Amino acid sequence: LLRLRIIYSVLCFVPSYQQIPRRCATQEALRAKECCPSWEGDGSPCGASSGRGFCKDVEVPDQPDGPQYPFSGLDDREKWPLVFYNRTCQCTGNFMGFSCADCKFGYFGVNCNEKRESIRRNVFHLSRAERIRLVSYLNLAKQTTSSDYVVATGTYQEMENGSNPMFADVSSYDVFVWMHYYVSRNALLGGPGNVWTDVDFAHWGPAFLPWHRVYLLHWEHEIRKLTGDMSFTIPYWDWRDAQGCDVCTDELMGGRSPQDPSLLSPGSVFSSWRVLCSRAADYDDRGMLCDAGGEGPLRRNPGNHNRNVVERLPTSAEVEFTLSLINYDTGAVDRGANMSFRNTLEGFGDPQTGLGNSSHMSMHAALHVFMNGSMSSVQGSANDPIFLLHHAFVDSIYEQWLRRHRPSPSQYPDSDAPIGHNSEYHMVPFLPLHRNRDFFISSKDLGYEYSYLLDASKLFLNVAFLLAESMRPYLEELQDVWPWLLLAGLCGGIAAVTTAAAVLTAKRRYGGSSWLRVNKWKDLFALPEREPLICSGDTEETKARNYNTTI
C-alpha cells in the first residue's frame, strides 16, 4: 500500500512551496524580478482566473533593524525577497503556495475548505508500523530529487543580475537542509574570508521560534505531498531529563557504529546518507555559497561533547522555569536578552536565572551540542533527521508558553531587532512569503496540536487517547506473540484431553483392580497435611518472599 501511494503521489504531484521554485529560477523570471507561476488548474498566473490569487508587488517594511548588522545592500537576504523578486503571488482565502496551488496550514480539499486538526505525537508512542513508515518517508525524501525546487549556488551578483542563473538540483529533504544553511550562513562581504559572523535571519533573535514553526509546517506538508499520506505529522522527542540519545537506535534515527563511534550503525538507513552545506568555514574561506555537493557521511557522537559548553541535556525543572518567564523577548532581543523566554529556550539564557549570554548553552542549543556531529553546526544541523524531532518538541514548548501567557501581538518587536527578526520582515528564504508576526499565534490556528497538550475540556477522551497511544507499541509486540501463545494453549488442551482419555481407558480396563481404588489413587499424589489459608514460616524461602523480592 505504501508503494502504491508513493507511485501515485509521484505521478500526480502537486506543486508545493519551498525556496526557489524551478519555474522562477529562469533567466527570464530573474531579469523581470517576478515569481508568479501559473496555476496548473486554469493556466493563469497565481490561479487568478479561478480567484485563487493574483500577482502583486512585494511590500517590505521600513522599520529600522538592530545594530548587530551594520551594512546595507551587501547581502541577498536583506529586505527579502527584493534582490531576487519584487512581484510574487498573493493568494486569497484559504489558498497558499508560490502559485496559490495549495491550501493554508490546517485546510484541505480541492477548494481548501476542509478544516482539520493534525496531532503531533511522542515518537516513542508510535506503533512499529508507524516507526517504519517515518523512517521510510524520511529516506524517500532524501532519495527523491525535488521536481519543483532548486537551490541557489551563487549570489545574485555572481548570477550577473539574473543573466547567468546559478542553481542546483537537490533532493526534497536537502531543499530543507539548504534552507536552514542559507538563512543562518555568514554574510559574504566580498573576497575570500571576508565575512560578517554576527548575523542570522532565523536564530539569535525573536524570529527563532516563528521561523522554525513555519519550517516544520512546510516540511510536514512536503512529506504529505510526496507520499500521498495526508495524515502524516512530525513526531516529537521529549528530551526532558534524558540521560542519553534515546532516539539513537537503528529502529528510529540510527544507532552508533561499532567501528567508528562518530558514525551511524550500518544497520540504519541513515548511515548511507550524505550531508551538504555543513562545512561553513570552508565556504567562508573561499568567499562563496555552499555548492550543494555531497560532503561525506552523517556524523553523530552523542554524549562525547565539550562539557564546558553543555553539562547535560535539559531537565523538567529547567523547562518549567523557562515557561514561567512572562516576557517573550527583552532588551536588545538578541543573545544577551535577560529574563527572555525566547532567549532562554533558544539556549543563550541561563535556565535557572534567566540571565542572557550564559557561559553554558542550555535548552534548545544544548541538544545540538550534545549530539556532537552534524547537528552541532548551525548551518548544517538539518542534515540530521533528529533535527526534526528535536525542533518539534521545542515548538511544543513555544506552544505551551503561548497558551499559558496569551501574549498580545505587541510583545513581538516591530523594530530594532536583529536584521530579519522584526515583526513585518518576510522570513528568509520562503516563497510564498511569510511575515514573522503571522506565526506568533497558537498552533491551533495553524491546524495542528501536540498530543500531550490536548485541551483539558477533553480530559477524559485525552486520557484514553494518551493511554492507548502509550500502550500501542506494547500491544503490537503482544500481537506478534499471541499466535505462539495460542499454539501453546492448543497443545496444552490436546495433552489434557489425551491424559483424561488415557485415565478413563485404564479405569475401564482395570476397574476392579485394587490399585485404582479412589483412596489409594488420592494417596498417590497426597501432600503433607497443613492448616489451610495460614502462611507457614517453615522455610527460609517463604520468609524471604515479599513484594520487593517478587518484583
C-alpha positions as CSV (number, residue, x, y, z in Angstrom):
1,L,0.0,0.0,0.0
2,L,2.9,2.4,0.8
3,R,4.5,1.7,-2.5
4,L,1.2,2.3,-4.4
5,R,0.7,5.6,-2.5
6,I,4.2,6.8,-3.3
7,I,3.8,5.9,-7.0
8,Y,0.5,7.7,-7.1
9,S,1.9,10.8,-5.5
10,V,4.9,10.9,-7.9
11,L,2.6,10.6,-10.9
12,C,0.1,13.2,-9.5
13,F,2.5,15.5,-7.7
14,V,1.1,19.0,-6.9
15,P,3.4,21.9,-6.6
16,S,4.2,23.0,-3.0
17,Y,6.2,25.8,-1.6
18,Q,9.8,25.8,-0.7
19,Q,12.7,28.1,-1.5
20,I,13.2,29.0,-5.2
21,P,10.5,27.4,-7.4
22,R,12.1,25.9,-10.5
23,R,9.8,28.0,-12.7
24,C,11.1,31.1,-11.1
25,A,14.8,30.2,-11.5
26,T,14.9,31.0,-15.2
27,Q,16.8,33.9,-16.8
28,E,13.5,35.5,-17.8
29,A,12.0,35.4,-14.3
30,L,15.2,36.7,-12.7
31,R,15.5,39.6,-15.1
32,A,11.9,40.5,-14.7
33,K,12.2,40.0,-10.9
34,E,8.8,38.3,-11.0
35,C,7.8,34.9,-9.4
36,C,4.1,34.5,-10.4
37,P,3.9,31.0,-11.9
38,S,0.7,29.8,-13.5
39,W,-1.6,27.5,-11.5
40,E,-2.0,24.3,-13.4
41,G,-5.7,24.2,-12.7
42,D,-6.5,27.0,-15.1
43,G,-3.2,28.1,-16.6
44,S,-3.4,31.6,-15.2
45,P,-0.7,33.3,-13.1
46,C,-1.4,32.6,-9.4
47,G,-4.7,31.0,-10.4
48,A,-6.2,34.4,-10.9
49,S,-8.8,33.2,-13.3
50,S,-10.2,30.9,-10.6
51,G,-9.9,33.5,-7.8
52,R,-7.1,31.8,-6.0
53,G,-4.7,34.7,-6.1
54,F,-3.0,37.4,-8.1
55,C,0.5,38.7,-8.9
56,K,1.3,41.6,-6.7
57,D,4.2,44.0,-5.9
58,V,6.1,42.9,-2.8
59,E,5.9,45.3,0.1
60,V,8.8,45.3,2.6
61,P,8.9,47.1,6.0
62,D,10.9,50.2,6.6
63,Q,11.3,49.8,10.3
64,P,15.0,50.1,11.5
65,D,16.9,46.9,12.3
66,G,19.2,46.5,15.4
67,P,22.9,47.4,15.4
68,Q,24.2,43.8,15.1
69,Y,24.5,44.0,11.3
70,P,25.8,47.5,10.3
71,F,25.6,47.0,6.5
72,S,23.1,47.7,3.8
73,G,22.9,46.3,0.2
74,L,25.6,43.7,0.6
75,D,23.6,40.5,1.3
76,D,20.9,39.0,-0.9
77,R,18.7,38.2,2.2
78,E,18.3,41.9,3.1
79,K,14.7,43.0,2.6
80,W,13.8,39.5,1.4
81,P,13.0,38.7,-1.4
82,L,13.6,42.0,-3.3
83,V,17.1,41.1,-4.5
84,F,15.5,38.3,-6.5
85,Y,11.9,39.2,-7.0
86,N,9.7,42.3,-6.5
87,R,6.5,40.6,-7.6
88,T,5.1,37.3,-6.2
89,C,1.8,35.6,-5.9
90,Q,-0.6,37.0,-3.3
91,C,-3.1,34.2,-2.5
92,T,-6.7,34.8,-1.3
93,G,-8.9,32.9,1.1
94,N,-7.5,29.6,2.3
95,F,-5.2,29.2,-0.7
96,M,-1.4,29.3,-0.4
97,G,1.7,28.4,-2.3
98,F,4.1,30.0,-4.8
99,S,1.4,29.6,-7.4
100,C,-1.6,29.5,-5.0
101,A,-1.9,25.8,-5.8
102,D,-2.1,24.7,-2.2
103,C,-4.0,25.2,1.0
104,K,-3.2,27.2,4.1
105,F,-1.9,25.2,7.0
106,G,-4.8,23.3,8.6
107,Y,-7.0,23.3,5.4
108,F,-7.5,20.5,3.0
109,G,-9.6,19.6,-0.1
110,V,-9.8,20.7,-3.7
111,N,-11.2,24.1,-2.7
112,C,-9.3,24.3,0.6
113,N,-12.5,24.5,2.6
114,E,-12.0,21.4,4.8
115,K,-10.5,22.4,8.1
116,R,-8.8,19.6,10.1
117,E,-6.6,19.4,13.1
118,S,-3.5,17.2,12.9
119,I,-1.8,15.8,16.1
120,R,1.9,15.5,16.5
121,R,2.8,12.6,18.8
122,N,5.6,11.4,21.0
123,V,7.9,9.3,18.8
124,F,8.0,6.6,21.4
125,H,4.2,6.2,21.2
126,L,4.3,5.3,17.5
127,S,3.5,1.8,16.6
128,R,6.2,-0.3,14.9
129,A,4.5,0.2,11.6
130,E,4.4,3.9,12.2
131,R,8.1,4.0,13.1
132,I,8.9,2.1,9.9
133,R,6.8,4.5,7.9
134,L,8.5,7.5,9.4
135,V,12.0,6.2,8.5
136,S,10.8,5.2,5.0
137,Y,9.3,8.7,4.4
138,L,12.5,10.4,5.5
139,N,14.6,8.2,3.3
140,L,12.2,8.7,0.3
141,A,12.5,12.5,0.7
142,K,16.3,12.1,0.8
143,Q,16.5,10.0,-2.3
144,T,13.9,11.9,-4.4
145,T,15.1,14.9,-6.4
146,S,12.8,17.8,-5.9
147,S,10.8,18.3,-9.0
148,D,9.7,21.8,-8.2
149,Y,12.6,23.5,-6.4
150,V,16.2,24.3,-6.9
151,V,18.7,25.9,-4.6
152,A,21.0,28.9,-5.2
153,T,24.7,28.2,-5.5
154,G,25.7,31.7,-6.2
155,T,24.8,35.2,-5.2
156,Y,22.7,37.5,-7.3
157,Q,25.8,39.4,-8.3
158,E,27.5,36.2,-9.3
159,M,24.5,35.4,-11.4
160,E,25.1,38.7,-13.2
161,N,21.8,40.1,-12.1
162,G,19.9,37.1,-13.4
163,S,21.7,36.7,-16.8
164,N,23.6,33.7,-15.5
165,P,21.3,31.6,-13.2
166,M,23.2,29.5,-10.7
167,F,21.0,26.9,-9.2
168,A,21.4,23.2,-8.4
169,D,19.1,20.2,-8.2
170,V,18.8,18.5,-4.7
171,S,16.5,16.1,-3.0
172,S,13.3,17.1,-1.4
173,Y,15.0,16.6,2.0
174,D,18.0,18.5,1.1
175,V,16.0,21.5,0.0
176,F,15.3,22.0,3.7
177,V,18.9,21.3,4.6
178,W,19.9,24.1,2.2
179,M,17.2,26.5,3.5
180,H,18.5,26.2,7.1
181,Y,22.0,26.7,5.9
182,Y,21.1,29.7,3.8
183,V,19.1,31.5,6.5
184,S,21.9,31.1,9.1
185,R,25.0,31.5,7.0
186,N,27.5,34.3,7.5
187,A,27.2,37.4,5.3
188,L,29.6,37.5,2.4
189,L,31.3,40.9,2.2
190,G,33.4,40.2,-0.9
191,G,36.6,38.2,-1.3
192,P,37.9,35.0,0.4
193,G,37.5,35.0,4.2
194,N,35.7,38.4,4.2
195,V,32.5,37.6,6.1
196,W,30.3,39.0,8.9
197,T,29.6,36.4,11.5
198,D,27.2,38.3,13.8
199,V,24.1,37.8,11.6
200,D,21.4,35.1,11.4
201,F,18.0,35.6,9.9
202,A,16.4,32.7,11.9
203,H,18.4,32.5,15.1
204,W,19.7,34.8,17.9
205,G,16.5,36.9,17.9
206,P,12.7,36.8,18.2
207,A,12.1,35.2,14.9
208,F,13.8,32.0,16.1
209,L,10.5,30.3,17.2
210,P,8.2,31.5,14.4
211,W,10.7,30.7,11.7
212,H,11.2,27.2,12.8
213,R,7.5,26.7,13.2
214,V,7.0,27.6,9.5
215,Y,9.9,25.4,8.6
216,L,8.4,22.4,10.2
217,L,5.0,23.1,8.7
218,H,6.4,23.3,5.2
219,W,8.5,20.2,5.7
220,E,5.4,18.3,7.1
221,H,3.4,19.4,4.1
222,E,6.1,18.4,1.6
223,I,6.2,14.8,3.0
224,R,2.4,14.6,2.7
225,K,2.6,15.7,-0.9
226,L,5.5,13.3,-1.7
227,T,3.9,10.2,-0.1
228,G,0.2,10.9,-0.6
229,D,-0.2,10.4,3.2
230,M,-2.2,13.5,4.2
231,S,-2.3,12.3,7.8
232,F,1.4,12.4,8.3
233,T,2.7,14.6,11.2
234,I,6.2,15.1,12.6
235,P,6.6,13.3,15.9
236,Y,8.5,14.9,18.7
237,W,11.2,13.7,21.0
238,D,10.6,14.7,24.7
239,W,14.2,15.0,25.8
240,R,13.5,16.3,29.3
241,D,15.7,14.5,31.9
242,A,17.0,12.2,29.2
243,Q,20.4,10.6,30.1
244,G,21.4,10.0,26.5
245,C,20.1,9.9,23.0
246,D,17.0,7.8,23.4
247,V,16.1,8.0,19.7
248,C,19.6,6.8,18.6
249,T,18.5,3.3,17.7
250,D,18.5,1.6,14.4
251,E,14.7,1.4,14.6
252,L,14.5,5.1,14.8
253,M,17.2,7.7,14.0
254,G,20.2,5.3,13.8
255,G,22.4,3.8,16.4
256,R,26.2,4.2,16.9
257,S,28.6,2.4,14.6
258,P,30.7,-0.2,16.4
259,Q,33.6,0.6,14.1
260,D,33.6,4.4,14.5
261,P,31.6,6.0,17.3
262,S,31.2,9.2,15.3
263,L,29.3,7.4,12.5
264,L,25.9,5.7,12.4
265,S,25.3,2.0,12.6
266,P,25.3,0.2,9.2
267,G,22.0,-1.3,10.4
268,S,20.4,2.1,10.0
269,V,19.3,3.5,6.6
270,F,20.7,6.9,7.7
271,S,24.2,5.5,7.7
272,S,24.2,5.8,3.9
273,W,23.1,9.5,3.9
274,R,25.5,12.2,2.7
275,V,25.4,15.7,4.1
276,L,25.7,19.1,2.4
277,C,26.4,22.6,3.4
278,S,27.9,21.6,6.7
279,R,31.4,23.0,6.0
280,A,30.5,26.6,6.6
281,A,34.1,27.6,7.4
282,D,35.4,26.3,4.1
283,Y,32.8,28.3,2.1
284,D,33.6,31.4,4.1
285,D,37.3,31.0,3.4
286,R,36.5,30.8,-0.3
287,G,34.0,33.7,-0.1
288,M,31.3,31.7,-1.7
289,L,28.0,30.0,-1.1
290,C,27.5,26.3,-0.5
291,D,27.7,24.4,-3.8
292,A,25.1,21.8,-2.6
293,G,27.5,19.0,-3.3
294,G,27.9,15.9,-1.1
295,E,30.3,16.3,1.8
296,G,30.6,12.9,3.4
297,P,28.5,10.8,5.8
298,L,26.2,12.0,8.5
299,R,28.0,12.2,11.8
300,R,26.9,11.9,15.4
301,N,28.6,11.0,18.7
302,P,26.1,11.9,21.4
303,G,27.4,12.5,24.9
304,N,31.0,12.8,23.9
305,H,30.8,16.6,23.6
306,N,32.6,19.5,25.3
307,R,31.1,19.6,28.8
308,N,32.5,23.0,29.4
309,V,29.9,24.2,26.9
310,V,27.0,21.9,27.8
311,E,26.8,20.0,31.0
312,R,23.9,17.7,30.2
313,L,20.5,17.6,28.5
314,P,17.8,19.9,29.8
315,T,15.7,18.9,32.8
316,S,12.0,19.2,33.5
317,A,12.7,21.9,36.1
318,E,14.6,24.0,33.5
319,V,11.8,23.7,31.0
320,E,9.3,24.8,33.7
321,F,11.5,27.8,34.7
322,T,11.7,28.8,31.0
323,L,7.9,28.6,30.7
324,S,7.5,30.8,33.7
325,L,9.2,33.8,32.1
326,I,6.4,36.2,31.2
327,N,8.2,38.3,28.5
328,Y,8.7,36.8,25.1
329,D,11.8,38.9,24.5
330,T,13.6,41.7,26.2
331,G,16.3,44.4,25.8
332,A,18.2,44.2,22.5
333,V,16.3,40.9,21.8
334,D,19.5,39.1,20.9
335,R,21.7,36.5,22.8
336,G,22.2,38.9,25.6
337,A,18.5,39.3,26.5
338,N,17.7,38.8,30.2
339,M,14.6,37.1,31.5
340,S,13.6,36.4,27.9
341,F,11.5,33.3,27.2
342,R,12.8,33.2,23.6
343,N,16.5,33.6,24.5
344,T,16.3,31.1,27.4
345,L,14.5,28.5,25.2
346,E,16.9,29.1,22.4
347,G,19.7,28.3,24.8
348,F,21.6,31.5,25.5
349,G,19.8,32.5,28.7
350,D,20.5,30.6,31.9
351,P,17.5,28.3,32.6
352,Q,17.9,28.8,36.3
353,T,18.4,32.6,36.5
354,G,17.2,33.8,33.1
355,L,20.3,35.9,32.5
356,G,21.5,36.2,28.9
357,N,24.9,35.5,27.4
358,S,25.2,32.5,29.7
359,S,28.6,30.8,29.9
360,H,26.9,27.5,29.2
361,M,24.5,26.6,26.4
362,S,21.2,25.1,27.5
363,M,17.7,24.1,26.4
364,H,17.5,24.0,22.5
365,A,21.2,24.7,21.9
366,A,22.2,22.0,24.5
367,L,20.8,19.2,22.4
368,H,22.6,20.4,19.3
369,V,26.0,20.4,21.2
370,F,25.2,17.1,22.9
371,M,24.8,15.3,19.5
372,N,28.5,16.2,18.8
373,G,28.3,15.8,15.0
374,S,26.4,17.2,12.0
375,M,23.8,18.5,14.5
376,S,26.4,20.7,16.2
377,S,26.9,23.0,13.2
378,V,24.1,25.7,13.0
379,Q,24.3,25.8,9.2
380,G,24.5,22.0,8.7
381,S,22.3,20.8,11.6
382,A,19.3,20.0,9.5
383,N,21.2,17.2,7.8
384,D,20.5,15.0,10.8
385,P,16.8,13.8,10.9
386,I,16.9,14.2,14.7
387,F,16.7,17.9,14.0
388,L,13.0,17.5,13.1
389,L,12.1,15.5,16.3
390,H,14.1,18.0,18.4
391,H,12.5,21.1,16.9
392,A,9.0,19.6,17.1
393,F,9.5,19.4,20.9
394,V,11.0,22.9,21.0
395,D,7.9,24.1,19.1
396,S,5.6,22.4,21.6
397,I,7.3,24.4,24.4
398,Y,6.7,27.5,22.4
399,E,3.1,26.5,22.2
400,Q,2.8,25.9,25.9
401,W,4.2,29.4,26.5
402,L,1.7,31.0,24.1
403,R,-1.2,29.2,25.8
404,R,-0.1,30.0,29.3
405,H,0.7,33.7,28.9
406,R,-1.6,34.6,25.9
407,P,0.7,37.5,24.8
408,S,-0.6,40.4,22.9
409,P,0.8,40.9,19.4
410,S,2.7,43.9,20.7
411,Q,5.0,41.6,22.6
412,Y,6.7,40.8,19.3
413,P,9.1,43.7,18.4
414,D,8.2,45.8,15.4
415,S,11.6,47.4,15.1
416,D,15.3,47.4,16.3
417,A,15.5,43.6,16.4
418,P,18.5,41.9,14.6
419,I,18.1,42.0,10.9
420,G,15.4,39.6,9.7
421,H,13.6,39.5,13.0
422,N,11.3,42.5,13.0
423,S,7.6,41.6,13.1
424,E,6.9,42.6,9.4
425,Y,10.0,41.1,8.0
426,H,9.5,38.3,5.4
427,M,11.1,35.1,6.5
428,V,14.2,34.1,4.5
429,P,14.2,32.2,2.2
430,F,10.5,31.2,2.0
431,L,8.4,31.6,-1.2
432,P,5.5,32.1,-0.7
433,L,6.2,35.0,1.7
434,H,5.5,34.7,5.4
435,R,5.9,37.5,8.0
436,N,7.3,36.8,11.4
437,R,4.3,38.2,13.2
438,D,1.9,35.8,11.4
439,F,3.3,32.8,13.4
440,F,3.3,34.4,16.8
441,I,0.0,32.6,17.2
442,S,-1.2,29.2,18.6
443,S,-0.7,26.0,16.7
444,K,-4.5,25.5,16.9
445,D,-4.9,28.4,14.5
446,L,-2.5,26.6,12.1
447,G,-4.2,23.3,12.2
448,Y,-2.1,21.2,14.5
449,E,-1.9,20.1,18.1
450,Y,0.5,18.2,20.4
451,S,-0.8,15.0,22.0
452,Y,0.4,16.0,25.4
453,L,-1.1,19.5,25.2
454,L,-4.7,18.5,24.3
455,D,-7.4,20.6,25.8
456,A,-8.3,20.0,29.4
457,S,-12.0,20.2,28.4
458,K,-11.5,16.9,26.6
459,L,-9.7,15.4,29.6
460,F,-11.4,12.0,29.6
461,L,-11.0,11.5,25.9
462,N,-7.4,12.7,26.1
463,V,-6.5,10.3,28.9
464,A,-8.0,7.5,26.9
465,F,-6.1,8.6,23.8
466,L,-2.8,9.0,25.6
467,L,-3.2,5.7,27.3
468,A,-4.0,3.9,24.1
469,E,-1.1,5.8,22.4
470,S,1.4,4.8,25.0
471,M,0.2,1.2,25.1
472,R,0.2,0.7,21.4
473,P,3.8,-0.3,20.9
474,Y,3.4,-3.0,23.7
475,L,0.2,-4.3,22.3
476,E,1.8,-4.5,18.9
477,E,4.6,-6.6,20.4
478,L,1.9,-8.8,22.0
479,Q,0.3,-9.2,18.7
480,D,3.4,-10.8,17.3
481,V,3.5,-13.3,20.3
482,W,-0.2,-14.3,20.5
483,P,-0.1,-16.9,17.7
484,W,2.6,-18.8,19.8
485,L,0.5,-18.4,22.9
486,L,-2.5,-19.8,21.1
487,L,-0.4,-22.7,19.8
488,A,0.8,-23.4,23.3
489,G,-2.7,-23.3,24.6
490,L,-3.9,-25.8,21.9
491,C,-1.0,-28.1,22.7
492,G,-1.9,-28.0,26.4
493,G,-5.5,-28.7,25.6
494,I,-4.6,-31.7,23.5
495,A,-2.3,-33.0,26.2
496,A,-5.1,-32.6,28.8
497,V,-7.7,-34.4,26.6
498,T,-5.2,-37.2,25.8
499,T,-4.4,-37.7,29.5
500,A,-8.0,-37.8,30.5
501,A,-8.8,-40.3,27.8
502,A,-5.9,-42.5,28.9
503,V,-7.1,-42.4,32.6
504,L,-10.7,-43.3,31.6
505,T,-9.5,-46.2,29.4
506,A,-7.3,-47.5,32.1
507,K,-10.2,-47.3,34.6
508,R,-12.5,-49.3,32.4
509,R,-9.9,-51.9,31.7
510,Y,-8.7,-52.2,35.3
511,G,-11.8,-51.1,37.1
512,G,-11.7,-54.0,39.6
513,S,-8.0,-53.6,40.5
514,S,-7.3,-52.6,44.0
515,W,-4.5,-50.1,42.9
516,L,-7.1,-47.9,41.2
517,R,-9.4,-47.6,44.2
518,V,-10.1,-44.0,44.9
519,N,-8.5,-43.7,48.3
520,K,-5.2,-45.2,47.1
521,W,-5.3,-43.1,44.0
522,K,-5.6,-39.9,46.1
523,D,-2.8,-41.0,48.4
524,L,-0.5,-41.4,45.5
525,F,-0.5,-37.6,45.0
526,A,-1.1,-36.5,48.5
527,L,1.0,-33.7,50.0
528,P,1.9,-33.3,53.7
529,E,-1.2,-32.0,55.6
530,R,-1.1,-28.3,56.6
531,E,-3.6,-26.0,58.0
532,P,-5.4,-24.2,55.2
533,L,-5.0,-20.4,54.5
534,I,-2.3,-19.9,57.1
535,C,1.1,-18.8,56.0
536,S,3.7,-21.1,57.3
537,G,7.1,-19.9,58.4
538,D,8.8,-23.2,58.0
539,T,11.2,-22.4,55.2
540,E,13.8,-19.7,54.6
541,E,12.3,-19.3,51.1
542,T,8.9,-18.4,52.4
543,K,10.5,-16.0,55.0
544,A,12.4,-14.2,52.2
545,R,9.5,-13.6,49.8
546,N,7.8,-10.2,49.9
547,Y,6.8,-7.5,47.4
548,N,10.3,-6.3,46.9
549,T,11.9,-9.7,46.2
550,T,9.0,-10.7,44.0
551,I,9.4,-7.5,41.9
